[in-house]
């Protein structure tokens, strides 16, 4: 019995220790520098790869050396990253760090593949920490004990530095109140590089420790980054104690208590179905803590500096009339595109790429409504995309093939969920809001994968069979979401009852051009997008929109004027959720399948990128962002750019140089990531700010005649 | 849920369009019509120009399966080169590669790009089951022949359609050899450790059903599962260890990185010396390479789809050609890529046409000589009747990567489930 308990505790502590190492670095970086570092997971992976480079030639003993060398190298890389990419962004909202570090994730992960190849490898360990040892009447893994002991030493060391050195004192003070530290005459900026480097080194240590137990593979870090963020938030941003206790607590809870269904004494378990909620517990815990303690368990009560949110078009080069003209022109052009399909354009460009861009444009538009106008950064917007897709998919598969019915049901569900999530989330702010929405999205992602299993033979099966009239056989083959595969092969009918059409059953003949199936779908999606655009614009031009913008600019002042910002934010969240749900519905209609990827958090990240790329707080910015995002991806993958560059170099006699340009078509993420990083550094207000940036260089006659900027409202929308 | 290939397929529409256009129903005023009012079968892809055939290669070149995609792609490239140089085939393949990444959306876009933009009537590829299933749909709707690489039973089962031919050995076939061998050699008290997604679930389902048929005393003495992306197995290992006395074998339903991580941590607890570990993919070279010494710590067995050392069909020639080209031995994914391309080529050659519909009709039920000897694509599900093996991972003569020792072979006809049990309505 004792050995079983010890074993269970060891299981939890090994994981807890890794979480603690990873989360403490992340937390200190955030606390001191206000940087949401998504690349932390990649630094973790880099640690493992540099360790591999040290261990491979030296064998198992090299492992000890690697524990010292690899974190130093990664720490050095961390310092460089801070100096050259993070530093220019300090005055800005943490949102920009999401875009920046997202770009870094793409860059680092592709560089790892370029250098070390895509195959997984193993990291050999010294004999001493391999195999098992006997104690307390049982046999235990040596490496597990090593992980705990080593992790504890490192953690204790960091704690000592933070508590007993002048450096630590300043860092802690900085985590609590940067401005005060500055006012005391300390140049805290000088400490940032070191903090970032130290955080990266801690991540590397965690990476090596994990790699020693499993494997070294690209994407190692991505499995840990979300739990690490959750723990940071649980513990309270910037709190080292919170991160360590949170990490160990979550590890022990997850591995020692929930998974083994502890206490597993015969006939009695804590909650019988608890292990079935395995992947969700951590998010439920985070949401629960944030609802009760909006700043996490050990978070400081100081106000965070949110930094400046750079809204896209505060000065416009174009007059309203010109804008109107441009808008109508763009829609007209979009409407003409299908006519060129198959002749000027490749068929899949309109039928797939453009459809995708339009749907993502709507998704980005919905996010911008709360992010750009109400200042709420949601990392969980994919929840609504997933809800839209899955509800539509489920209705189309199980109930009716009427698209209208499916869309109506999905919108109703999306709106209801948006209200509940909004109600619980709006009370927390800033990064905590981003994380609580992420928590809901991750819960939903787990739900769509698990719910069929629950119904077929899990706890829901037990519950449902207790209902009179429901018998077990009805539930065994029940498919609501299709589990980890998803739902396939539903057909769509545009109408209700007998009145309507199957898109693939009709054709519109326009002279030599015939519009069928997906080209017709393109028009439907385009009209939904244009319609949504006008509805959102109308809302923003109404007093409601003015209050929202007021909240973004200065929430306290809006409160003084007698408006309740919480109510306005919640309403905005519900509206935004509805439109995001609509985008999800369209996505289910455009691919006749729905898979769990529809609810993956990565989509939330991508849509934020599109909004920032295009320009926050303008309605057409997100649309441009979606277009550029997918357009870039397509162009880089196509290889046209690099092929032509190579061709050009060969033409001018530099074939040697041409040969050194690697084949980027498979490493398109690297190029895309680099574009994001350069973008956030040099064009922070988004693509919509390009015309204004160009203005000084224009000849006088092209300059618009209008009032001086000072007389313009400070944050204009696109209206 | 077979593919919707009803009367409204795209090709008919385009033909209708062509016909209407030719009749000169011009003018800017559009008119709306039904698409099934044209019965003619236009040129399609059949007929005269038989010299070149466009083949779309769709693989997850970026993302977690990139390494496997490379292997498959090597096999495909080798096959295309051989076919293009051979006199046996009256045509040449022109290929284009597309990145499906890891999502069904990207997979579908890649497939559409191949079919619509580049005119591919034949497509091959994909490793993850959800991507393969989504391309299945596209292939059925667009009427192009598709040879997928994923092992999910439903691809040629409940989600099958008449344009999909699979040379990859599926989980049901592997489960057949595993269960027969386990009952004969290890016993019938099983603990299952399952990766909690479609693949793991199907392993448990297939093994469980067969064990029930094979042995009256069969018993599932324990069950544990871990999320698909799980990185930590300590607590499930503790639960498995509690069961080592009661169970005769541990069946692990997992693949790729999940299996590697499990084996590495199991070795840390010396699990393989406490209970035989029976896996479905432990003989894959990518798994053995990733697991290192953990790949042969104790008794680790694997249902096996392919190893380069087998002496069947023209495998030896394939292995030699592959080694000459890439300086390494082929693995399961390379041979699937290789034979998937040959399957398409044989179909085209036998049909004497590059019209996918004609080729599809020819391939269904066709037997051909492969690296496994003679293999048939059964008419009822178009799954290849590949033989399967049971194997053990053993310590290598040198290095740290396990060797594979074949223990027993089950012939293709015996391994494949009966037609009425696969749930495909062909």
Interface residues (C-beta under 8 A of the other chain):
Chain A: X4 X7 X8 X10 X11 X12 X14 X15 X113 X117 X118 X119 X120 X121 X122 X124 X130 X131 X132 X139 X141 X142 X143 X144 X210 X213 X214 X215 X217 X218 X219 X223 X224 X255 X256 X259 X260 X278 X279 X346 X347 X348 X349 X351 X352 X353 X356 X449 X453 X483 X484 X485 X486 X488 X489 X491 X502 X504 X505 X506 X507 X508 X509 X510 X511 X512 X514 X515 X516 X517 X587 X591 X592 X593 X595 X596 X597 X637 X665 X666 X667 X668 X669
Chain B: X1 X2 X3 X4 X8 X9 X10 X13 X14 X16 X17 X20 X21 X25 X26 X27 X28 X30 X31 X32 X33 X34 X35 X36 X61 X62 X63 X64 X66 X67 X70 X99 X102 X103 X104 X105 X108 X109 X112 X113 X116 X117 X129 X130 X133 X134 X136 X137 X152 X154 X159 X196 X197 X198 X201 X227 X228 X229 X231 X232 X234 X235 X236 X237 X238 X239 X241 X242 X257 X260 X261 X264 X265 X268 X269 X270 X286 X289 X290 X291 X292 X293 X294 X400
